[in-house]
Amino acid sequence: MMNGTQTGLLAGLVLGAAGALGGFTAFLITLLVGAIGLVVGRVLDGELDLGELIGRGKDR
């Protein structure tokens, strides 16, 4: 069974590939959307705290 990180990465890659029109641009779009899917999946799994990344720690 896939966890949220894997599901997010897979969904991002599939959507990026489907939305791309070809060539190097297709590669860049797929890479970008895949990275976004990976981050969203990690946030949903609780492995990544966006508050810490943007400077809003839990102690503030």
C-alpha positions as a Markdown table, in Angstrom:
| # | Residue | x | y | z |
|---|---|---|---|---|
| 1 | Met | 0.0 | 0.0 | 0.0 |
| 2 | Met | 1.3 | 3.5 | -0.9 |
| 3 | Asn | 1.7 | 6.2 | 1.7 |
| 4 | Gly | 0.7 | 9.8 | 1.1 |
| 5 | Thr | 4.2 | 10.8 | 0.0 |
| 6 | Gln | 4.3 | 8.1 | -2.7 |
| 7 | Thr | 0.7 | 8.9 | -3.8 |
| 8 | Gly | 1.4 | 12.6 | -4.0 |
| 9 | Leu | 4.6 | 12.0 | -6.1 |
| 10 | Leu | 2.8 | 9.6 | -8.4 |
| 11 | Ala | -0.2 | 11.9 | -8.9 |
| 12 | Gly | 2.1 | 14.9 | -9.6 |
| 13 | Leu | 4.1 | 13.0 | -12.1 |
| 14 | Val | 1.0 | 11.7 | -13.9 |
| 15 | Leu | -0.6 | 15.1 | -14.0 |
| 16 | Gly | 2.6 | 16.7 | -15.2 |
| 17 | Ala | 3.1 | 14.2 | -18.0 |
| 18 | Ala | -0.6 | 14.6 | -19.0 |
| 19 | Gly | -0.3 | 18.4 | -19.1 |
| 20 | Ala | 3.0 | 18.6 | -20.9 |
| 21 | Leu | 3.2 | 19.1 | -24.6 |
| 22 | Gly | 6.5 | 17.5 | -25.4 |
| 23 | Gly | 10.3 | 18.0 | -25.5 |
| 24 | Phe | 12.4 | 19.5 | -22.8 |
| 25 | Thr | 9.4 | 21.6 | -21.6 |
| 26 | Ala | 7.6 | 18.4 | -20.9 |
| 27 | Phe | 10.5 | 17.2 | -18.7 |
| 28 | Leu | 10.5 | 20.4 | -16.7 |
| 29 | Ile | 6.8 | 20.5 | -16.2 |
| 30 | Thr | 6.8 | 16.9 | -15.1 |
| 31 | Leu | 9.7 | 17.5 | -12.7 |
| 32 | Leu | 8.0 | 20.6 | -11.2 |
| 33 | Val | 4.6 | 19.0 | -10.7 |
| 34 | Gly | 6.2 | 15.8 | -9.4 |
| 35 | Ala | 8.2 | 17.9 | -6.8 |
| 36 | Ile | 5.0 | 19.7 | -5.8 |
| 37 | Gly | 3.2 | 16.3 | -5.4 |
| 38 | Leu | 6.1 | 15.0 | -3.3 |
| 39 | Val | 5.9 | 18.0 | -0.9 |
| 40 | Val | 2.1 | 17.8 | -0.6 |
| 41 | Gly | 2.4 | 14.1 | 0.2 |
| 42 | Arg | 5.1 | 14.6 | 2.8 |
| 43 | Val | 2.9 | 17.3 | 4.5 |
| 44 | Leu | -0.1 | 15.0 | 4.5 |
| 45 | Asp | 2.1 | 12.2 | 6.1 |
| 46 | Gly | 3.3 | 14.6 | 8.7 |
| 47 | Glu | 6.9 | 14.2 | 7.7 |
| 48 | Leu | 7.3 | 17.9 | 6.7 |
| 49 | Asp | 6.1 | 21.0 | 8.6 |
| 50 | Leu | 5.6 | 23.9 | 6.3 |
| 51 | Gly | 5.6 | 26.3 | 9.3 |
| 52 | Glu | 9.2 | 25.5 | 10.0 |
| 53 | Leu | 10.2 | 26.0 | 6.3 |
| 54 | Ile | 8.7 | 29.5 | 6.1 |
| 55 | Gly | 10.0 | 30.5 | 9.6 |
| 56 | Arg | 6.9 | 30.0 | 11.7 |
| 57 | Gly | 8.0 | 27.4 | 14.3 |
| 58 | Lys | 5.6 | 25.8 | 16.7 |
| 59 | Asp | 7.2 | 27.7 | 19.6 |
| 60 | Arg | 6.3 | 31.1 | 18.4 |
